[in-house]
Amino acid sequence: MKSPWPTKKLGEICEIIAGQAPPSEYYNDESKGIPFLTVNSFGEVYPKIERWTTKSLKESKEGDVLFSVAGSLGLVNLGINACITRSIFALRPMNDIVLQKFLFYALKKYGSQIALMGSGTAQKVITIKQISDFKIPLPPLPIQQKIVKILDTIQSAIDIHDRIIEKTKELKRSLMNLLFHYGLAGLRVKELVSSRVGELSSSELEKLGLRLKKTEVGEIPDHWEVVRLGEYFEFKNGINFKKEQKGKGKLVLDVLNMYTDSLYPNLNEIYRVEGSFSEEYYLKPGDILFVRSSLKQEGVGWSAVFQGFSEPVLFCGFLIRARPKTEKTDSNFLVYLFRTENFRNQIISQSGVVTITNLSQSILSNLLIPLPPLPEQQEIAEILQTIDQKIEIEKKKKELYEELFKTMLNKIMKQEIDVEKIEI
């Protein structure tokens, strides 16, 4: 059995620089001076630059490791040349003892333990002494290099899937713009998927077999209709439940279940209420749900389709249910439409703002929407669902690598894995 690695205090292997914020009159968002970092700047690996300062008091360097010590405790990033606020410490490794990347990964592992040391009433804070005295295992430099290589390899796989997800989301946005403007015919014309898509004149489009018409909702294919949502759907507000009703009984779909990238609400974490409820408050497959009330204006009007569930589900008073009156609409198509920037902005702008933003049945009923024939609605929805499925597959792959990363990091730091025997 290998002998355990020695432990060292962070203050023995790093210079620790406590941040200090310059006066606010020196801040700007116009790239003047040097980047200014706060706790909100922390990203996955490197900080996000959103603010600059022309007066710098304490700075981090590229070779540092950044650690949050106030507010959101225990966040870790690789350093950049920047001014840092008092809620950030820059740990500057002594390179003949500890590698920057090894220190970064070690703090990823032990950051939550350090965070537990935070004290204070209004805001938890970690002191420079607490950081300096915290011990981490410190293997020899060749072993640190091997550990960094192993963890970097897994992190690279995570980054690759992250980029695939973002590129696929970009593709989805482009396709949504194309399909809700030109319809399915747009996909069959090579010129429309080129960079000239927004430059084609009406006459050029007609030559390509695409006839558009101007309507109250913008240009749409000639064979599409413009209808009021209320002609095809009936609306119902949900129930406002009392706190004492919650616990057992019937399942309830709430606002927090609505905010998903999927077309469908998240049914994994829905609560229950006790009581007797009218049949009209139970959801049916194909019902569209809208967020009626939200503290954040951008949250109002977000929609999702109820697919059905293994037992009856109610919906809460912060939601409006839209139930199809005819078989001429595809709910999946409509939710994709409602999630386009144009319709999101339209719904939000019509919602009244008091202390919270409110959407009404009347607004939804009078909403004008472009409506293709049902087969075309279904085909457009299927195209976009295929892309959504690709995104979900890549998310699951990314999650698997993230779990592998956590497992490897944990086992390596506990010396449960013989790093020297791993081949890369």
C-alpha positions in Angstrom: 0.0 0.0 0.0 1.3 3.4 -1.0 2.1 5.9 1.8 -0.4 8.7 2.2 0.5 12.1 0.6 1.6 14.7 3.1 -0.9 17.5 3.8 0.0 21.2 3.6 -1.7 24.4 4.7 -2.8 26.6 1.8 -0.8 29.4 3.4 2.3 27.2 3.1 2.0 26.6 -0.6 0.3 29.8 -1.8 0.4 33.6 -1.5 -3.1 34.6 -0.6 -4.3 38.0 -1.9 -7.5 39.4 -0.4 -9.5 41.5 -2.8 -10.6 45.1 -2.4 -13.3 46.9 -4.3 -12.5 50.3 -5.8 -15.0 53.1 -5.4 -18.1 52.6 -7.6 -17.5 55.8 -9.6 -14.6 54.0 -11.3 -16.7 51.1 -12.6 -17.8 50.9 -16.3 -19.2 48.4 -18.8 -17.3 49.9 -21.7 -14.0 47.9 -21.5 -12.1 50.8 -20.0 -9.3 49.9 -17.6 -9.1 46.3 -16.4 -11.8 43.7 -15.7 -13.4 43.9 -12.3 -14.5 40.6 -10.8 -17.2 40.0 -8.1 -18.8 36.7 -6.9 -21.3 37.0 -9.7 -18.4 36.8 -12.2 -17.6 33.2 -11.5 -18.1 30.8 -14.4 -17.5 27.1 -15.0 -13.7 27.4 -15.2 -12.9 31.0 -15.9 -14.7 34.2 -14.7 -17.1 36.1 -16.9 -16.1 39.7 -17.6 -19.0 42.0 -17.4 -17.6 45.1 -15.7 -14.3 47.0 -15.8 -12.6 49.6 -13.5 -10.2 52.4 -14.2 -8.9 52.3 -10.6 -7.5 49.0 -9.4 -6.7 48.2 -5.7 -6.1 44.5 -5.5 -5.5 42.3 -8.6 -5.4 38.6 -9.6 -3.1 37.2 -12.2 -3.4 34.5 -14.9 -1.6 31.9 -12.8 -3.8 32.3 -9.8 -6.8 30.3 -8.5 -9.8 32.5 -7.5 -11.9 31.5 -4.5 -15.1 33.2 -3.3 -15.1 34.0 0.4 -18.3 36.0 0.9 -21.9 35.6 -0.3 -21.8 32.5 -2.4 -19.0 30.7 -0.6 -16.6 28.1 -2.1 -16.8 29.0 -5.8 -13.5 28.2 -7.7 -12.2 29.6 -11.0 -8.8 29.8 -12.7 -7.4 33.3 -12.5 -7.2 36.1 -15.0 -5.5 39.5 -14.9 -8.2 41.5 -13.1 -9.2 43.7 -10.2 -10.9 41.6 -7.5 -13.5 42.6 -5.0 -13.3 41.9 -1.2 -15.5 38.7 -1.6 -12.7 37.0 -3.7 -9.3 35.7 -2.6 -6.6 35.1 -5.3 -4.4 32.1 -4.3 -1.1 32.4 -6.1 0.6 29.0 -6.0 4.3 28.5 -5.3 5.1 26.7 -8.6 7.9 24.7 -7.3 5.5 23.1 -4.8 2.0 23.1 -6.3 0.6 23.4 -9.8 -2.1 25.9 -10.5 -4.4 23.3 -12.1 -3.9 20.8 -9.2 -4.7 23.6 -6.7 -7.8 24.4 -8.8 -9.0 20.8 -8.7 -8.2 20.4 -5.1 -10.3 23.4 -4.2 -13.1 22.0 -6.3 -13.0 19.0 -4.0 -12.6 20.8 -0.7 -14.3 24.1 -1.5 -17.6 23.0 0.2 -15.7 22.1 3.4 -14.0 25.5 3.4 -17.4 27.1 2.9 -18.7 25.5 6.1 -16.2 27.6 8.0 -17.9 30.9 7.0 -19.4 32.9 9.8 -21.4 36.1 10.2 -25.0 37.2 10.6 -26.0 39.3 7.6 -23.5 37.5 5.3 -21.3 34.5 5.8 -17.6 35.3 5.3 -14.4 33.2 5.3 -11.3 34.9 6.7 -7.8 34.9 5.3 -6.6 33.0 8.4 -9.2 30.2 7.8 -8.0 29.8 4.2 -4.4 29.9 5.1 -4.8 27.2 7.8 -6.9 24.9 5.7 -4.9 21.7 4.7 -5.0 19.8 1.4 -3.2 16.6 0.4 -0.1 17.5 -1.7 1.5 14.7 -3.8 4.8 15.2 -5.6 4.8 17.4 -8.7 4.9 14.5 -11.2 1.8 13.0 -9.5 0.1 16.4 -9.6 0.8 16.6 -13.3 -0.7 13.1 -13.9 -3.8 14.0 -11.8 -4.3 17.2 -13.8 -4.0 15.3 -17.1 -6.6 12.8 -16.0 -9.1 15.4 -14.8 -8.4 17.6 -17.8 -9.2 14.7 -20.1 -12.6 14.2 -18.5 -13.3 18.0 -18.4 -12.5 18.2 -22.1 -15.2 15.6 -22.8 -17.6 17.7 -20.7 -16.7 20.8 -22.7 -17.2 19.0 -26.0 -20.7 17.9 -25.1 -21.4 21.4 -23.8 -20.4 22.9 -27.2 -22.5 20.3 -29.1 -25.5 21.3 -26.9 -25.0 25.0 -27.6 -24.5 24.4 -31.4 -27.7 22.3 -31.5 -29.6 25.0 -29.6 -28.4 27.5 -32.2 -29.6 25.2 -35.0 -33.0 24.9 -33.3 -33.3 28.7 -33.0 -32.4 29.1 -36.7 -34.9 26.4 -37.7 -37.7 27.9 -35.6 -37.1 31.3 -37.4 -37.2 29.5 -40.7 -40.2 27.3 -40.1 -42.4 29.9 -38.5 -41.7 32.4 -41.3 -41.6 30.2 -44.4 -43.2 27.0 -43.3 -42.0 23.5 -44.4 -41.4 24.7 -48.0 -38.5 26.7 -46.6 -36.6 23.5 -45.8 -36.9 22.3 -49.4 -35.3 25.3 -51.0 -31.5 25.3 -50.8 -31.2 29.1 -51.0 -33.2 29.5 -47.8 -30.7 27.7 -45.6 -27.8 29.8 -46.9 -26.7 33.2 -45.5 -29.0 34.9 -48.0 -32.2 33.7 -46.2 -33.0 37.2 -44.9 -32.1 38.9 -48.1 -34.5 37.2 -50.6 -37.1 39.5 -52.1 -40.8 38.5 -52.5 -40.3 37.9 -56.2 -37.3 35.7 -55.6 -39.2 33.7 -53.1 -42.1 33.2 -55.5 -39.7 32.0 -58.2 -38.6 29.4 -55.6 -42.2 28.3 -55.1 -42.7 30.2 -51.9 -45.7 32.6 -51.8 -45.9 34.8 -48.7 -48.6 37.2 -47.6 -48.4 40.2 -45.2 -50.6 39.8 -42.1 -51.2 41.3 -38.7 -48.5 38.9 -37.4 -46.0 39.5 -40.1 -45.2 37.6 -43.4 -46.4 34.0 -43.4 -46.9 31.4 -46.1 -49.9 32.1 -48.4 -51.8 28.9 -47.3 -51.5 29.7 -43.6 -54.3 31.4 -41.6 -54.2 34.0 -38.9 -56.6 33.1 -36.1 -57.4 34.2 -32.6 -56.3 31.7 -30.0 -59.8 31.9 -28.3 -61.4 30.5 -31.4 -59.6 27.2 -30.9 -59.0 27.0 -27.2 -61.0 27.5 -23.9 -59.2 28.8 -20.9 -59.3 28.1 -17.1 -57.4 29.5 -14.2 -56.0 27.0 -11.7 -56.8 26.7 -8.0 -55.2 28.7 -5.2 -54.4 26.2 -2.5 -54.0 26.9 1.2 -50.8 26.0 2.9 -52.6 23.6 5.2 -53.9 21.6 2.2 -50.4 20.6 1.1 -48.9 17.3 2.0 -51.1 14.4 0.9 -53.8 13.8 -1.7 -53.9 14.9 -5.3 -50.9 15.9 -7.4 -50.5 19.5 -8.3 -48.6 21.1 -11.2 -47.0 24.4 -10.1 -45.2 27.3 -11.7 -41.7 25.9 -10.8 -42.6 22.7 -12.8 -43.1 24.9 -16.0 -39.6 26.3 -16.6 -38.0 23.5 -18.6 -36.2 23.4 -22.0 -38.4 20.5 -22.8 -41.9 21.0 -24.3 -43.3 19.4 -21.2 -43.4 20.4 -17.6 -41.2 18.6 -15.1 -43.4 16.1 -13.2 -40.6 14.7 -11.0 -41.1 17.2 -8.2 -44.8 18.0 -7.9 -46.6 18.3 -4.5 -49.9 17.0 -3.3 -53.0 18.7 -1.8 -55.9 17.3 0.2 -59.5 18.1 -0.8 -62.3 17.5 -3.2 -62.0 19.1 -6.6 -64.2 19.6 -9.6 -63.3 17.6 -12.7 -62.7 20.8 -14.7 -59.5 21.4 -12.7 -57.8 18.1 -13.7 -55.5 18.2 -16.7 -55.9 16.2 -19.9 -53.2 15.3 -22.5 -52.8 18.1 -25.0 -53.7 20.8 -22.5 -51.4 23.8 -22.9 -50.4 25.6 -19.6 -49.3 29.2 -19.4 -47.6 30.9 -16.4 -50.2 33.5 -15.3 -48.3 35.3 -12.5 -44.6 35.7 -12.0 -42.4 37.9 -9.8 -40.1 38.2 -12.8 -41.6 39.7 -15.9 -39.7 37.4 -18.3 -41.3 34.4 -16.6 -44.9 35.3 -17.4 -46.5 33.5 -20.3 -44.0 30.6 -20.4 -45.9 27.6 -21.8 -45.7 23.8 -21.8 -47.8 20.9 -22.9 -49.3 18.4 -20.5 -48.6 14.9 -21.8 -50.6 12.9 -19.3 -49.5 11.1 -16.1 -50.0 7.9 -14.2 -52.5 9.5 -11.9 -54.7 12.6 -12.0 -53.0 16.0 -11.9 -54.4 19.4 -10.8 -53.0 22.8 -11.7 -52.3 25.8 -9.4 -53.8 29.3 -9.5 -50.6 30.8 -10.9 -51.3 28.9 -14.2 -53.8 29.2 -17.0 -54.9 26.1 -18.8 -55.7 26.3 -22.6 -57.7 23.3 -23.7 -58.3 22.6 -27.4 -61.9 23.0 -28.6 -61.2 21.4 -32.0 -58.9 18.9 -33.6 -57.4 21.5 -35.9 -54.4 22.3 -33.7 -51.3 20.5 -32.6 -50.4 21.6 -29.0 -46.7 20.8 -29.5 -46.5 23.1 -32.6 -48.2 25.9 -30.7 -45.9 25.7 -27.7 -42.9 26.0 -30.0 -44.6 29.0 -31.6 -45.3 30.6 -28.2 -41.6 30.2 -27.2 -40.3 32.2 -30.1 -38.9 35.6 -29.2 -41.7 37.4 -31.1 -44.6 35.8 -29.2 -42.7 35.8 -25.9 -42.3 39.6 -26.2 -45.9 40.0 -27.4 -47.3 38.1 -24.4 -45.0 39.9 -21.9 -45.8 43.3 -23.2 -49.5 42.8 -22.8 -49.3 41.5 -19.3 -50.1 44.0 -16.5 -47.4 44.8 -14.0 -48.4 45.7 -10.4 -46.2 44.0 -7.7 -46.2 40.9 -10.0 -46.7 40.5 -13.7 -50.1 39.0 -14.6 -51.4 37.3 -17.8 -55.1 37.1 -18.3 -57.5 34.8 -20.2 -58.6 37.8 -22.2 -55.0 38.5 -23.5 -54.6 34.8 -24.5 -58.0 34.6 -26.1 -57.4 37.6 -28.3 -53.8 36.6 -29.2 -53.4 36.4 -33.0 -51.4 33.4 -34.2 -50.3 32.0 -37.6 -51.9 28.6 -38.1 -50.8 26.2 -40.9 -52.9 23.1 -41.8 -52.8 20.4 -39.1 -50.4 18.0 -41.0 -47.9 20.8 -41.5 -48.2 21.8 -37.8 -47.4 18.2 -36.8 -44.5 17.9 -39.2 -42.9 21.1 -37.9 -43.3 20.0 -34.3 -41.7 16.6 -35.1 -38.7 18.3 -36.7 -38.2 20.5 -33.7 -38.8 17.6 -31.3 -36.0 15.6 -33.1 -33.6 18.4 -32.3 -34.8 18.5 -28.7 -34.2 14.8 -28.4 -30.6 15.4 -29.7 -30.1 18.1 -27.0 -31.4 15.8 -24.3 -29.1 12.9 -25.4 -26.1 15.3 -25.3 -27.2 16.6 -21.9 -27.3 13.0 -20.5 -23.9 12.3 -21.9 -22.5 15.5 -20.3 -24.1 14.5 -17.0 -22.4 11.1 -17.1 -19.0 12.7 -17.6 -19.7 15.2 -14.8 -20.5 12.3 -12.5 -17.3 10.6 -13.6 -15.4 13.8 -12.9 -16.8 14.0 -9.4 -16.1 10.3 -8.7 -12.5 10.5 -10.0 -11.8 13.7 -8.2 -13.1 12.3 -4.9 -11.3 8.9 -5.3 -8.0 10.5 -6.4 -7.9 13.0 -3.5 -8.6 10.1 -1.0 -5.9 8.0 -2.7 -8.4 5.3 -3.5 -7.0 5.1 -7.0 -3.4 4.6 -7.8 -2.9 7.5 -10.3 0.5 6.1 -11.5 -1.3 3.0 -12.9 -3.8 5.0 -15.0 -2.8 5.2 -18.7 -3.9 8.2 -20.7 
